[in-house]
């Protein structure tokens, strides 16, 4: 199974989630994300997210953040046609987006595959029917500009699996394929 999580504004912006900081990080959100990653044995990332995460996570320890061991020790697969500008332990470039290759990886993986961010990759996985869970953490803000998860002209019907509301006003929506 492939499960992705995105921090997203009400108007669909996911780009550079620094705008989430004023809302804080509700510990219950951490519990939800921990539940997603605890089932995961691999991480799948697009190049941009990989290049943002590598310097941020690679020097963290469990004392700094309880998520550090997962991000640093878990096998990371990077979808890119180029070479990332940074290195990070346990990372492998798998090449440009190829739905057949990702389907093979999905079939061969014991446990789930986790994605954080990587909006372009997530959009492609949804379009190709490869994403099993989409966890949207929707913040109570509109930004009016920025890269949106849902590109103009795309249409997807999803099924709501579960939802939560956190004390900081963030709503967690867990979606799966409609079919």
C-alpha positions in Angstrom: 0.0 0.0 0.0 1.2 3.6 -0.7 0.0 6.2 1.8 0.8 9.9 1.4 0.3 12.9 3.7 0.1 16.5 2.7 -0.2 19.7 4.7 -2.7 21.8 2.6 -4.5 25.1 2.8 -8.3 25.4 2.3 -7.6 26.5 -1.3 -5.3 23.5 -2.0 -1.9 25.1 -1.6 0.8 22.6 -0.4 3.9 24.4 -1.6 6.5 25.4 1.1 4.4 24.6 4.2 6.1 27.3 6.3 2.7 28.9 6.5 1.6 26.1 8.9 3.9 27.4 11.7 1.4 29.8 13.3 -1.0 26.9 13.9 1.5 24.9 15.9 1.7 21.1 15.7 -1.1 19.4 17.7 0.3 16.3 19.4 -2.7 14.4 18.1 -1.5 15.2 14.6 1.8 13.6 15.5 -0.1 10.5 16.7 -1.9 10.3 13.4 1.3 10.6 11.3 3.0 8.1 13.6 0.2 5.7 12.8 0.9 6.1 9.1 4.7 5.7 9.3 4.6 2.8 11.8 3.2 0.6 9.0 5.8 1.8 6.5 9.0 0.1 5.5 10.0 2.5 2.6 9.7 6.2 1.8 9.0 7.4 -1.7 9.8 11.0 -2.5 10.0 13.4 -5.4 13.3 15.2 -6.0 12.2 18.6 -4.6 10.9 17.1 -1.3 13.9 14.9 -1.0 16.2 17.9 -1.4 14.2 19.8 1.3 14.1 16.8 3.7 17.7 15.5 3.4 19.4 18.5 5.1 16.5 18.9 7.6 16.3 15.3 8.8 19.8 13.8 8.2 21.4 15.6 11.2 18.5 15.0 13.6 18.5 12.4 16.2 15.7 10.7 18.2 16.5 13.2 21.0 15.8 16.1 18.6 12.6 14.5 17.0 11.1 11.1 17.6 10.6 10.8 13.8 14.3 11.1 13.0 15.1 7.4 13.2 12.3 6.6 10.7 13.4 9.2 8.2 17.1 8.5 8.5 17.1 4.7 8.8 14.3 3.8 6.4 15.0 3.0 2.7 14.2 6.1 0.6 13.4 5.9 -3.1 13.7 9.2 -5.1 11.7 9.7 -8.2 13.7 12.0 -10.5 15.1 12.2 -14.0 18.2 14.0 -12.6 20.6 13.7 -9.7 19.6 15.2 -6.4 21.8 18.0 -5.2 22.1 16.4 -1.8 22.9 13.0 -0.4 21.1 11.1 2.4 21.8 7.7 3.9 19.7 4.8 2.6 18.6 6.7 -0.5 18.3 5.4 -4.0 17.3 7.3 -7.2 14.8 5.1 -9.1 14.7 7.3 -12.2 11.9 9.4 -13.7 8.2 8.7 -12.9 7.3 5.3 -14.2 3.9 3.9 -13.0 4.9 0.3 -13.9 8.2 0.5 -11.9 6.3 2.0 -8.9 3.6 -0.7 -9.1 6.4 -3.3 -9.0 8.0 -1.7 -6.0 4.6 -1.6 -4.3 4.0 -5.3 -5.0 7.5 -6.3 -3.8 7.4 -4.2 -0.6 6.5 -5.8 2.8 4.7 -3.1 4.6 3.5 0.3 3.4 5.3 2.9 1.3 5.1 6.4 2.9 5.1 9.7 1.0 5.3 13.1 2.6 4.8 16.2 0.4 6.0 15.4 -3.1 2.8 16.8 -4.6 3.7 16.2 -8.3 4.4 12.6 -7.5 1.2 12.2 -5.5 -0.9 13.7 -8.3 0.6 11.2 -10.8 0.0 8.3 -8.4 -3.6 9.3 -8.0 -4.1 9.6 -11.7 -2.6 6.2 -12.3 -4.5 4.5 -9.5 -1.5 3.7 -7.4 -2.2 5.7 -4.3 -4.1 3.8 -1.6 -4.4 6.5 1.1 -4.3 10.3 0.9 -4.0 11.9 4.3 -4.8 15.6 3.9 -4.0 17.8 6.9 -6.1 20.8 5.9 -5.2 24.1 7.7 -7.9 26.8 8.2 -6.3 29.3 5.9 -6.5 30.4 2.3 -3.3 31.5 0.7 -4.5 32.7 -2.7 -1.2 31.7 -4.4 1.2 28.9 -4.6 1.4 25.4 -6.1 -1.8 23.6 -5.5 -2.2 19.8 -5.0 -5.0 19.7 -7.5 -4.0 21.1 -10.9 -6.5 22.9 -13.0 -8.5 20.6 -15.2 -8.0 17.5 -13.1 -10.9 15.6 -11.7 -10.8 12.8 -9.1 -13.5 11.1 -7.1 -12.2 9.8 -3.7 -13.8 8.0 -0.8 -13.5 9.4 2.7 -12.1 6.7 5.0 -11.8 8.7 8.2 -11.5 12.2 9.6 -10.3 14.0 12.7 -10.4 17.6 13.9 -7.5 18.9 16.0 -7.5 21.6 18.7 -5.4 23.9 16.4 -8.2 24.0 13.8 -6.5 21.5 11.4 -8.8 18.8 9.9 -7.4 15.5 8.9 -9.1 13.8 5.9 -8.1 10.3 5.1 -9.2 9.5 1.5 -8.9 6.3 -0.6 -9.8 5.4 -4.2 -13.6 5.7 -4.9 -13.6 2.3 -6.7 
